[in-house]
Amino acid sequence: MNYNVVPLFPSPVIQVQVEEDTIELLDGVERFGVKSYQSEQNVDSASQRILEVYPKTKAILLNTVTSVFEQICQYKKRNYAITTSWITLSNRGEGSQLHNHKNSFWSAVYYFQEEYPEGTGGILFDNPNQDRYDFFLTKSDIEEQNVINSMTYIFEPSPGLLLMFPSFLKHQILNHNNDKQRCSLAFNIVPLGAWGENDSSYDQAWVSPSIGTWKSN
């Protein structure tokens, strides 16, 4: 049978391997790390913007993100900013609830540890279209899971792996089953300047004139 599957309107999770040295983030584990099961109300503001303390790593990640947007997503050249950023820690038996990120364009998770041993909690992504289905097929109905038929999809952490995804995509850290603490960096990204068109236009210069200098060409 000849066929072609067109993956219309995907909710992509983009995998990138970061080769540059970001070992300085290990310093932030004790200083700024927050438990994955904590509510955001219990996290201090310094812990929510830790990349401001590590400008070298921030520049590496922002350059990587910008390259992905231009080369893979084919967005026009523009400037972006990393807004919130935080280190998440999981001890054995810990994970997080299913959630997404608000006030953000894209989000990312970066695995900066030198190793992630067997039993390390993976990250699960939830299919955002499943609530639109009138009929529902479970795992028991599927011969082999793939990106076309999945209701959820799991990625395993590995050193230097950066995952980028639209901020509306719900995700969670699965239970961690190793005595070695699991660490990862999460951050959010927004465009700068002006975007959209007609009555759905937005220009940051309207609310902050100094930001208008970042408008795309």
C-alpha positions as CSV (number, residue, x, y, z in Angstrom):
1,M,0.0,0.0,0.0
2,N,1.4,3.4,-1.0
3,Y,0.6,6.1,1.5
4,N,1.9,9.4,3.0
5,V,1.2,10.7,6.4
6,V,1.1,14.5,6.7
7,P,1.7,15.6,10.3
8,L,-0.6,18.6,10.2
9,F,-0.5,21.1,12.9
10,P,1.9,19.3,15.3
11,S,2.8,20.1,18.8
12,P,6.5,19.6,18.3
13,V,9.1,18.7,20.9
14,I,12.4,19.6,19.4
15,Q,15.5,17.7,20.7
16,V,18.9,19.5,20.5
17,Q,22.2,18.3,21.8
18,V,24.1,21.2,23.5
19,E,27.8,20.6,23.1
20,E,29.1,23.7,24.9
21,D,30.3,23.7,28.5
22,T,27.5,24.5,31.0
23,I,29.1,22.9,34.0
24,E,28.6,26.1,36.0
25,L,24.9,25.1,36.4
26,L,26.0,22.4,38.9
27,D,26.8,25.3,41.3
28,G,23.2,26.3,41.1
29,V,21.8,23.0,42.3
30,E,22.4,23.7,46.0
31,R,22.0,27.5,45.7
32,F,18.8,27.6,43.7
33,G,17.4,24.1,43.2
34,V,13.7,23.6,43.9
35,K,11.8,20.3,44.5
36,S,9.7,19.2,41.6
37,Y,6.7,18.6,43.8
38,Q,6.8,22.1,45.4
39,S,4.1,24.6,44.5
40,E,5.3,27.7,42.8
41,Q,4.0,29.8,45.7
42,N,6.8,28.3,47.8
43,V,9.6,29.3,45.4
44,D,11.5,32.5,46.0
45,S,12.0,34.9,43.1
46,A,15.8,34.4,42.9
47,S,15.1,30.7,42.2
48,Q,12.8,31.6,39.3
49,R,15.5,33.5,37.3
50,I,18.7,31.6,37.9
51,L,20.1,32.1,34.4
52,E,20.7,35.7,35.4
53,V,23.4,34.4,37.7
54,Y,25.0,32.3,34.9
55,P,25.2,34.6,31.9
56,K,27.6,32.3,30.0
57,T,25.1,29.4,30.0
58,K,22.2,31.8,29.4
59,A,23.9,33.0,26.2
60,I,24.6,29.5,25.0
61,L,20.9,28.4,25.5
62,L,19.5,31.6,24.0
63,N,21.7,31.3,20.9
64,T,20.6,27.6,20.6
65,V,16.9,28.5,20.9
66,T,17.2,31.3,18.4
67,S,18.9,29.0,15.9
68,V,16.2,26.4,16.3
69,F,13.5,29.0,15.7
70,E,15.2,30.3,12.5
71,Q,16.5,27.0,11.0
72,I,13.8,24.4,12.1
73,C,10.7,26.5,12.8
74,Q,11.5,28.9,9.9
75,Y,10.5,31.9,11.9
76,K,11.8,35.2,10.6
77,K,14.9,36.5,12.2
78,R,14.1,38.4,15.5
79,N,15.2,38.7,19.1
80,Y,14.0,36.5,21.9
81,A,14.4,36.6,25.7
82,I,14.6,34.0,28.4
83,T,12.2,35.0,31.1
84,T,11.9,32.7,34.1
85,S,14.4,29.9,34.6
86,W,14.7,27.4,37.4
87,I,16.5,24.2,38.5
88,T,14.2,21.3,39.4
89,L,15.4,18.5,41.8
90,S,13.9,15.1,42.3
91,N,15.0,12.6,44.9
92,R,13.9,8.9,44.8
93,G,10.2,8.6,44.6
94,E,9.6,12.2,43.6
95,G,8.1,13.7,40.4
96,S,5.7,16.4,39.4
97,Q,2.1,16.9,38.5
98,L,0.9,17.4,34.9
99,H,1.2,21.1,34.0
100,N,2.0,23.7,31.4
101,H,3.5,27.2,31.4
102,K,1.6,30.4,31.2
103,N,2.8,33.9,30.0
104,S,5.2,32.2,27.7
105,F,5.7,31.5,24.0
106,W,7.9,28.4,24.1
107,S,9.4,26.5,27.0
108,A,12.5,24.3,27.3
109,V,14.1,21.7,29.6
110,Y,17.9,21.2,29.7
111,Y,19.6,18.2,31.2
112,F,23.0,19.5,32.4
113,Q,24.1,16.6,34.7
114,E,27.2,14.6,33.6
115,E,25.1,11.4,33.8
116,Y,21.5,10.3,34.2
117,P,21.5,6.7,35.5
118,E,19.0,3.9,35.0
119,G,15.7,4.7,36.8
120,T,16.0,8.5,36.3
121,G,12.5,10.0,35.9
122,G,11.6,10.7,32.3
123,I,9.5,13.6,31.1
124,L,6.0,12.8,29.8
125,F,4.1,15.0,27.3
126,D,0.3,14.9,27.0
127,N,-1.4,14.9,23.7
128,P,-3.3,18.3,23.6
129,N,-5.8,17.0,21.1
130,Q,-7.2,14.1,23.1
131,D,-10.0,16.2,24.7
132,R,-11.3,16.8,21.2
133,Y,-11.7,13.1,20.3
134,D,-15.3,11.6,20.5
135,F,-13.8,8.1,20.6
136,F,-10.8,7.2,22.7
137,L,-8.3,4.4,22.1
138,T,-6.1,3.3,25.0
139,K,-2.6,1.7,25.0
140,S,-4.3,-1.7,24.9
141,D,-5.9,-0.8,21.5
142,I,-2.5,0.1,19.9
143,E,-0.1,-2.4,18.4
144,E,2.9,-0.1,18.5
145,Q,3.0,3.4,20.0
146,N,4.3,6.2,17.8
147,V,4.0,10.0,17.4
148,I,0.8,9.6,15.3
149,N,-1.2,7.5,17.7
150,S,0.1,8.4,21.2
151,M,-1.9,10.0,23.9
152,T,1.3,10.5,25.9
153,Y,4.9,10.4,25.0
154,I,8.0,10.0,27.2
155,F,11.5,11.3,26.7
156,E,14.4,10.0,28.8
157,P,17.0,12.5,30.1
158,S,20.5,12.4,28.8
159,P,23.5,14.7,29.4
160,G,23.4,17.8,27.2
161,L,19.9,17.2,25.9
162,L,17.7,20.3,25.4
163,L,14.0,19.8,24.8
164,M,12.0,22.7,23.3
165,F,8.2,22.7,23.1
166,P,5.2,25.2,22.8
167,S,4.4,26.4,26.3
168,F,0.8,25.2,26.1
169,L,1.9,21.5,25.9
170,K,1.2,19.8,29.2
171,H,4.1,17.7,30.7
172,Q,5.3,16.1,33.9
173,I,8.3,14.6,35.5
174,L,7.8,10.9,36.2
175,N,8.7,9.3,39.5
176,H,12.5,9.2,40.0
177,N,13.7,5.7,40.9
178,N,17.4,6.2,41.6
179,D,19.3,7.3,44.7
180,K,21.3,9.9,42.6
181,Q,19.4,13.2,42.6
182,R,17.8,14.1,39.3
183,C,18.5,17.7,38.2
184,S,17.3,19.7,35.2
185,L,16.9,23.3,34.2
186,A,13.6,24.6,32.9
187,F,13.1,28.0,31.2
188,N,10.5,30.0,29.3
189,I,11.0,32.1,26.1
190,V,9.2,35.1,24.6
191,P,9.7,37.0,21.4
192,L,10.8,40.7,21.6
193,G,9.6,43.6,19.6
194,A,6.5,43.4,17.5
195,W,4.5,40.4,16.1
196,G,1.1,39.5,14.7
197,E,-0.9,41.5,12.2
198,N,-4.0,43.6,11.9
199,D,-6.3,43.5,15.0
200,S,-4.1,40.7,16.4
201,S,-1.0,42.8,16.4
202,Y,1.2,43.4,19.4
203,D,4.2,45.7,19.8
204,Q,6.0,45.9,23.1
205,A,6.8,49.6,22.4
206,W,3.2,50.3,23.1
207,V,3.7,49.5,26.7
208,S,7.4,50.1,27.1
209,P,9.0,52.5,24.6
210,S,12.5,51.3,25.3
211,I,11.6,47.7,24.2
212,G,10.6,49.1,20.8
213,T,14.3,49.1,19.8
214,W,14.1,45.3,19.6
215,K,11.6,45.3,16.8
216,S,12.4,42.8,14.0
217,N,13.4,44.1,10.6
